[in-house]
């Protein structure tokens, strides 16, 4: 079986902003324990969605 591979272009600036936002949210939650695991998943999802919508 042959697999088809498609190329994906990744915007490094958006990727770095997403990583920074996720790390900061995780770091804050480690200190405060404010959000549950499910809430953190939703927070991370929102960070990714918001960053994708931005135009640089």
Backbone as JSON Lines, residues from 0, in Angstrom:
{"i":0,"aa":"X","n":[0.83,-1.18,0.0],"ca":[0.0,0.0,0.0],"c":[0.87,1.25,0.0]}
{"i":1,"aa":"X","n":[0.55,2.14,-0.86],"ca":[1.3,3.39,-0.87],"c":[0.49,4.46,-0.16]}
{"i":2,"aa":"X","n":[1.2,5.27,0.56],"ca":[0.56,6.35,1.31],"c":[0.74,7.66,0.55]}
{"i":3,"aa":"X","n":[-0.32,8.43,0.49],"ca":[-0.2,9.77,-0.1],"c":[0.17,10.73,1.01]}
{"i":4,"aa":"X","n":[1.15,11.51,0.75],"ca":[1.58,12.51,1.72],"c":[1.31,13.89,1.15]}
{"i":5,"aa":"X","n":[0.74,14.71,1.96],"ca":[0.51,16.07,1.52],"c":[1.4,17.0,2.34]}
{"i":6,"aa":"X","n":[1.88,18.0,1.67],"ca":[2.75,18.95,2.36],"c":[1.91,19.99,3.08]}
{"i":7,"aa":"X","n":[2.36,20.35,4.27],"ca":[1.67,21.35,5.06],"c":[2.64,22.49,5.31]}
{"i":8,"aa":"X","n":[2.22,23.69,4.97],"ca":[3.05,24.86,5.24],"c":[2.72,25.39,6.62]}
{"i":9,"aa":"X","n":[3.73,25.56,7.42],"ca":[3.54,26.02,8.79],"c":[4.13,27.42,8.93]}
{"i":10,"aa":"X","n":[3.32,28.32,9.42],"ca":[3.77,29.68,9.68],"c":[4.5,29.66,11.03]}
{"i":11,"aa":"X","n":[5.8,29.8,10.98],"ca":[6.63,29.7,12.19],"c":[6.26,30.75,13.23]}
{"i":12,"aa":"X","n":[5.89,31.94,12.78],"ca":[5.54,33.0,13.72],"c":[4.28,32.62,14.5]}
{"i":13,"aa":"X","n":[3.27,32.12,13.79],"ca":[2.04,31.69,14.45],"c":[2.31,30.51,15.39]}
{"i":14,"aa":"X","n":[3.13,29.58,14.93],"ca":[3.46,28.42,15.75],"c":[4.15,28.85,17.04]}
{"i":15,"aa":"X","n":[5.09,29.75,16.95],"ca":[5.79,30.22,18.14],"c":[4.86,30.97,19.1]}
{"i":16,"aa":"X","n":[3.94,31.76,18.55],"ca":[2.97,32.47,19.39],"c":[2.06,31.48,20.11]}
{"i":17,"aa":"X","n":[1.64,30.43,19.39],"ca":[0.8,29.4,20.0],"c":[1.54,28.7,21.14]}
{"i":18,"aa":"X","n":[2.78,28.33,20.86],"ca":[3.57,27.63,21.89],"c":[3.76,28.51,23.12]}
{"i":19,"aa":"X","n":[4.06,29.78,22.9],"ca":[4.24,30.7,24.02],"c":[2.96,30.84,24.83]}
{"i":20,"aa":"X","n":[1.84,31.02,24.15],"ca":[0.56,31.14,24.83],"c":[0.21,29.9,25.64]}
{"i":21,"aa":"X","n":[0.46,28.74,25.07],"ca":[0.17,27.47,25.76],"c":[1.08,27.3,26.97]}
{"i":22,"aa":"X","n":[2.35,27.59,26.8],"ca":[3.3,27.45,27.92],"c":[2.93,28.39,29.06]}
{"i":23,"aa":"X","n":[2.59,29.63,28.72],"ca":[2.21,30.6,29.77],"c":[0.94,30.16,30.49]}
{"i":24,"aa":"X","n":[-0.04,29.65,29.74],"ca":[-1.29,29.18,30.36],"c":[-1.02,27.98,31.27]}
{"i":25,"aa":"X","n":[-0.19,27.07,30.81],"ca":[0.15,25.88,31.6],"c":[0.92,26.27,32.87]}
{"i":26,"aa":"X","n":[1.85,27.2,32.72],"ca":[2.65,27.64,33.86],"c":[1.77,28.29,34.92]}
{"i":27,"aa":"X","n":[0.85,29.15,34.46],"ca":[-0.07,29.82,35.38],"c":[-0.94,28.8,36.1]}
{"i":28,"aa":"X","n":[-1.43,27.81,35.36],"ca":[-2.31,26.81,35.96],"c":[-1.55,25.9,36.93]}
{"i":29,"aa":"X","n":[-0.29,25.66,36.67],"ca":[0.51,24.85,37.6],"c":[0.62,25.53,38.96]}
{"i":30,"aa":"X","n":[0.71,26.86,38.92],"ca":[0.83,27.62,40.17],"c":[-0.51,27.74,40.89]}
{"i":31,"aa":"X","n":[-1.58,27.97,40.14],"ca":[-2.86,28.28,40.77],"c":[-3.82,27.09,40.87]}
{"i":32,"aa":"X","n":[-3.65,26.11,40.01],"ca":[-4.58,24.97,39.92],"c":[-6.02,25.45,39.72]}
{"i":33,"aa":"X","n":[-6.14,26.57,39.03],"ca":[-7.43,27.21,38.81],"c":[-8.33,26.4,37.87]}
{"i":34,"aa":"X","n":[-7.73,25.76,36.88],"ca":[-8.51,25.06,35.86],"c":[-8.29,23.55,35.93]}
{"i":35,"aa":"X","n":[-9.36,22.82,35.62],"ca":[-9.27,21.36,35.54],"c":[-8.58,20.98,34.22]}
{"i":36,"aa":"X","n":[-8.33,19.71,34.06],"ca":[-7.7,19.23,32.84],"c":[-8.57,19.56,31.62]}
{"i":37,"aa":"X","n":[-9.86,19.34,31.73],"ca":[-10.77,19.64,30.62],"c":[-10.8,21.13,30.3]}
{"i":38,"aa":"X","n":[-10.75,21.95,31.31],"ca":[-10.73,23.41,31.1],"c":[-9.42,23.84,30.43]}
{"i":39,"aa":"X","n":[-8.32,23.2,30.78],"ca":[-7.04,23.52,30.14],"c":[-7.04,23.1,28.68]}
{"i":40,"aa":"X","n":[-7.66,21.96,28.37],"ca":[-7.77,21.53,26.98],"c":[-8.53,22.57,26.19]}
{"i":41,"aa":"X","n":[-9.62,23.07,26.76],"ca":[-10.42,24.09,26.08],"c":[-9.63,25.4,25.93]}
{"i":42,"aa":"X","n":[-8.86,25.77,26.96],"ca":[-8.03,26.97,26.89],"c":[-7.0,26.85,25.77]}
{"i":43,"aa":"X","n":[-6.37,25.71,25.68],"ca":[-5.36,25.48,24.64],"c":[-6.01,25.5,23.25]}
{"i":44,"aa":"X","n":[-7.17,24.9,23.14],"ca":[-7.91,24.91,21.88],"c":[-8.21,26.35,21.45]}
{"i":45,"aa":"X","n":[-8.62,27.18,22.4],"ca":[-8.93,28.58,22.09],"c":[-7.67,29.34,21.67]}
{"i":46,"aa":"X","n":[-6.56,29.07,22.33],"ca":[-5.3,29.72,21.96],"c":[-4.95,29.4,20.51]}
{"i":47,"aa":"X","n":[-5.07,28.14,20.15],"ca":[-4.76,27.72,18.78],"c":[-5.72,28.35,17.79]}
{"i":48,"aa":"X","n":[-7.01,28.3,18.08],"ca":[-8.0,28.87,17.16],"c":[-7.8,30.37,16.98]}
{"i":49,"aa":"X","n":[-7.54,31.09,18.07],"ca":[-7.34,32.53,17.98],"c":[-6.09,32.87,17.18]}
{"i":50,"aa":"X","n":[-5.05,32.1,17.35],"ca":[-3.8,32.37,16.63],"c":[-3.97,32.09,15.14]}
{"i":51,"aa":"X","n":[-4.72,31.08,14.8],"ca":[-4.95,30.76,13.39],"c":[-5.73,31.87,12.69]}
{"i":52,"aa":"X","n":[-6.66,32.5,13.41],"ca":[-7.49,33.56,12.85],"c":[-6.73,34.86,12.6]}
{"i":53,"aa":"X","n":[-5.62,35.04,13.31],"ca":[-4.86,36.28,13.18],"c":[-4.15,36.34,11.84]}
{"i":54,"aa":"X","n":[-4.05,37.54,11.32],"ca":[-3.29,37.78,10.09],"c":[-2.07,38.61,10.44]}
{"i":55,"aa":"X","n":[-0.92,38.13,10.02],"ca":[0.31,38.86,10.29],"c":[0.77,39.55,9.02]}
